[in-house]
Amino acid sequence: MRSWLGTLVALAVFGGSVAAPATADPATTGTALAADHFGVLAGSAQAPVQLEIFCDPQCSECAKFEAASGGSLSKHLAAGDVAVTYRWMTFLDARRHNDVSARVGNALMAATDPATSAEAYQGYVNALYRKGGAPGLDDLATTARESGLPAPVVERIAAGQQAVDTTSMNAFNRVQLLSANPRSPGTPTVYDTATRTVVDTDDAGWLDRLVDAG
């Protein structure tokens, strides 16, 4: 796990308009913004297992996590027994002196739509980590199309439409991560909101066990 510490920052209200998909509907099995608008809920808010996953698009450990667990997440999201709130972060942009995490993070927020199924969204996440690199807007849109995202969503991604202020998103989700995992606030962190505990994802079959226990 990539560990990092930082000073908590106060979030300022930012100006300008951003594209704002609908916030979470408890009955939906698609995707919607979390109530705070800085997370993506994939799946139903009534699913028995509710997870928050903190990731940076450039994080190599996150890529390993998705390679190992992405298939299981897709299966359980499709079955409706798991819901995931992805909380995207961009702290690696500053370390690597680029804007890759912000660009990919914005695309992942722009992919949020009632017509984007939870399984398709997870497929998009899996594919972006598998491809890696520094994708441009055309690459992000192509991967979205290949992942089965709806045409209007693909067009939104291709246009680079602003879906979120990524600086504020990173700051807000950083505070959430430090609260969820104060001892090792790194990415990836998987947090079980029912038990309020960090999930040990090193064990094979961790998600199946959560579903069975739920």
C-alpha positions as CSV (number, residue, x, y, z in Angstrom):
1,M,0.0,0.0,0.0
2,R,1.3,3.4,-0.9
3,S,1.3,5.4,2.4
4,W,1.4,9.1,2.7
5,L,0.6,11.7,5.4
6,G,-0.5,15.2,5.0
7,T,-2.0,18.2,6.7
8,L,-5.8,18.4,6.7
9,V,-7.0,21.3,4.5
10,A,-10.2,23.3,4.7
11,L,-12.2,23.1,1.6
12,A,-13.2,26.4,-0.1
13,V,-16.4,26.7,-2.1
14,F,-15.2,26.9,-5.7
15,G,-16.8,29.0,-8.4
16,G,-17.9,28.1,-11.9
17,S,-20.3,25.5,-13.2
18,V,-19.5,21.8,-13.5
19,A,-21.5,18.9,-15.0
20,A,-23.4,17.4,-12.2
21,P,-24.9,13.9,-12.7
22,A,-27.8,13.0,-10.3
23,T,-26.9,12.2,-6.7
24,A,-27.4,8.8,-5.4
25,D,-30.8,7.1,-5.6
26,P,-31.1,4.3,-3.0
27,A,-32.8,2.0,-5.5
28,T,-30.5,2.5,-8.5
29,T,-28.2,-0.2,-9.8
30,G,-26.4,2.3,-12.1
31,T,-24.0,5.0,-11.0
32,A,-24.6,8.3,-9.3
33,L,-22.7,10.9,-7.4
34,A,-22.4,10.5,-3.7
35,A,-24.3,13.1,-1.7
36,D,-21.1,15.2,-1.2
37,H,-20.5,15.1,-5.0
38,F,-16.9,13.9,-4.6
39,G,-17.5,10.1,-4.8
40,V,-19.1,7.8,-7.4
41,L,-21.6,5.3,-6.1
42,A,-21.7,2.2,-8.3
43,G,-24.6,0.0,-7.4
44,S,-27.5,0.3,-5.0
45,A,-27.3,2.2,-1.8
46,Q,-29.4,-0.7,-0.4
47,A,-26.9,-3.4,-1.3
48,P,-26.0,-5.5,1.8
49,V,-22.2,-4.7,1.4
50,Q,-21.2,-1.1,1.1
51,L,-17.6,-0.2,0.4
52,E,-15.6,3.0,-0.1
53,I,-12.5,2.6,-2.2
54,F,-9.9,5.3,-2.2
55,C,-7.6,5.3,-5.3
56,D,-5.4,7.5,-7.4
57,P,-5.4,6.8,-11.1
58,Q,-1.6,6.7,-11.3
59,C,-1.2,4.5,-8.2
60,S,0.6,1.3,-9.1
61,E,-0.7,-0.5,-6.0
62,C,-4.2,0.5,-7.0
63,A,-3.5,-1.1,-10.4
64,K,-2.5,-4.3,-8.7
65,F,-5.6,-4.2,-6.6
66,E,-7.9,-3.8,-9.5
67,A,-6.1,-6.6,-11.4
68,A,-6.6,-8.9,-8.5
69,S,-10.1,-7.9,-7.4
70,G,-11.7,-6.0,-10.3
71,G,-13.3,-9.2,-11.7
72,S,-14.9,-10.1,-8.3
73,L,-16.1,-6.5,-7.9
74,S,-17.7,-6.6,-11.3
75,K,-19.4,-9.9,-10.5
76,H,-20.9,-8.8,-7.2
77,L,-21.9,-5.3,-8.5
78,A,-23.8,-7.1,-11.3
79,A,-25.4,-9.4,-8.7
80,G,-26.5,-6.4,-6.7
81,D,-25.1,-7.6,-3.4
82,V,-22.2,-5.1,-3.3
83,A,-22.1,-1.3,-3.8
84,V,-18.9,0.6,-4.1
85,T,-18.3,4.3,-3.7
86,Y,-15.1,5.2,-5.5
87,R,-13.3,8.2,-4.0
88,W,-10.8,9.4,-6.6
89,M,-7.7,11.2,-5.6
90,T,-5.0,13.2,-7.5
91,F,-2.1,13.6,-5.0
92,L,0.3,11.8,-7.4
93,D,0.0,14.7,-9.9
94,A,2.1,16.8,-7.6
95,R,4.7,14.1,-7.1
96,R,5.0,13.3,-10.8
97,H,4.7,16.9,-12.0
98,N,1.8,16.1,-14.4
99,D,-2.0,16.2,-14.5
100,V,-2.7,12.6,-15.4
101,S,-4.6,11.8,-12.2
102,A,-6.8,14.9,-12.6
103,R,-7.6,14.2,-16.2
104,V,-8.4,10.5,-15.6
105,G,-10.2,11.4,-12.3
106,N,-12.4,13.9,-14.1
107,A,-13.3,11.2,-16.8
108,L,-14.2,8.8,-14.1
109,M,-16.5,11.3,-12.5
110,A,-17.9,12.2,-15.9
111,A,-18.7,8.5,-16.5
112,T,-21.2,8.8,-13.6
113,D,-24.7,8.5,-15.0
114,P,-28.0,6.6,-14.3
115,A,-27.5,4.8,-17.6
116,T,-24.0,3.7,-16.7
117,S,-24.4,0.3,-15.0
118,A,-22.3,-0.4,-12.0
119,E,-20.7,-3.3,-13.8
120,A,-19.8,-1.2,-16.8
121,Y,-18.3,1.5,-14.5
122,Q,-16.2,-1.1,-12.8
123,G,-15.1,-2.4,-16.2
124,Y,-14.0,1.1,-17.1
125,V,-12.0,1.4,-13.9
126,N,-10.4,-2.0,-14.6
127,A,-9.5,-1.1,-18.2
128,L,-8.0,2.3,-17.3
129,Y,-5.7,0.7,-14.8
130,R,-4.8,-2.2,-17.1
131,K,-3.9,0.2,-19.9
132,G,-2.1,2.7,-17.6
133,G,0.1,5.4,-19.1
134,A,-1.0,9.0,-19.6
135,P,-4.3,8.7,-21.6
136,G,-5.6,11.7,-23.5
137,L,-9.2,12.5,-24.0
138,D,-9.5,10.3,-27.1
139,D,-8.0,7.4,-25.2
140,L,-10.3,7.9,-22.3
141,A,-13.3,8.1,-24.6
142,T,-12.2,5.0,-26.6
143,T,-11.8,3.0,-23.4
144,A,-15.2,4.2,-22.1
145,R,-16.8,3.0,-25.4
146,E,-15.0,-0.3,-25.2
147,S,-16.2,-0.7,-21.6
148,G,-19.8,-0.4,-22.7
149,L,-20.6,3.1,-21.3
150,P,-23.5,4.9,-23.0
151,A,-22.8,7.1,-26.0
152,P,-23.7,10.4,-24.3
153,V,-21.3,9.6,-21.5
154,V,-18.6,8.7,-24.0
155,E,-19.2,12.0,-25.8
156,R,-18.9,13.9,-22.5
157,I,-15.6,12.2,-21.7
158,A,-14.3,12.9,-25.3
159,A,-15.2,16.6,-24.9
160,G,-13.3,16.9,-21.7
161,Q,-16.4,18.2,-20.0
162,Q,-15.6,19.3,-16.4
163,A,-17.5,16.9,-14.1
164,V,-15.8,18.0,-10.8
165,D,-13.2,20.4,-9.4
166,T,-10.4,17.8,-9.0
167,T,-8.5,19.9,-6.5
168,S,-11.4,20.1,-4.2
169,M,-12.2,16.5,-4.8
170,N,-8.7,15.4,-3.8
171,A,-8.8,17.6,-0.7
172,F,-12.2,16.3,0.4
173,N,-11.4,12.7,-0.2
174,R,-8.1,13.1,1.5
175,V,-9.9,14.1,4.7
176,Q,-12.2,11.1,4.3
177,L,-9.3,8.8,3.8
178,L,-7.5,10.1,6.9
179,S,-10.6,9.5,8.9
180,A,-11.2,6.0,7.5
181,N,-7.6,4.8,7.7
182,P,-5.6,7.1,10.1
183,R,-2.8,4.6,10.7
184,S,-2.0,4.0,7.1
185,P,-3.7,6.6,4.9
186,G,-2.6,5.2,1.5
187,T,-4.1,4.1,-1.7
188,P,-5.7,1.7,-2.3
189,T,-7.8,1.7,0.9
190,V,-11.0,-0.3,1.0
191,Y,-13.3,0.7,3.8
192,D,-16.4,-1.2,5.0
193,T,-19.0,1.4,5.9
194,A,-21.1,-1.0,7.9
195,T,-18.4,-2.2,10.2
196,R,-16.3,1.0,9.9
197,T,-13.2,-1.0,9.3
198,V,-10.5,-1.1,6.7
199,V,-10.8,-4.3,4.7
200,D,-7.7,-6.6,4.3
201,T,-7.7,-7.2,0.6
202,D,-4.5,-9.2,0.6
203,D,-6.5,-12.4,1.3
204,A,-7.9,-14.1,-1.8
205,G,-11.7,-14.2,-1.6
206,W,-12.0,-11.2,0.7
207,L,-15.1,-9.9,-1.2
208,D,-16.9,-13.3,-1.2
209,R,-16.4,-13.5,2.5
210,L,-17.9,-10.0,3.0
211,V,-20.9,-11.0,0.9
212,D,-21.4,-14.2,2.8
213,A,-21.1,-12.4,6.1
214,G,-23.6,-9.8,5.0
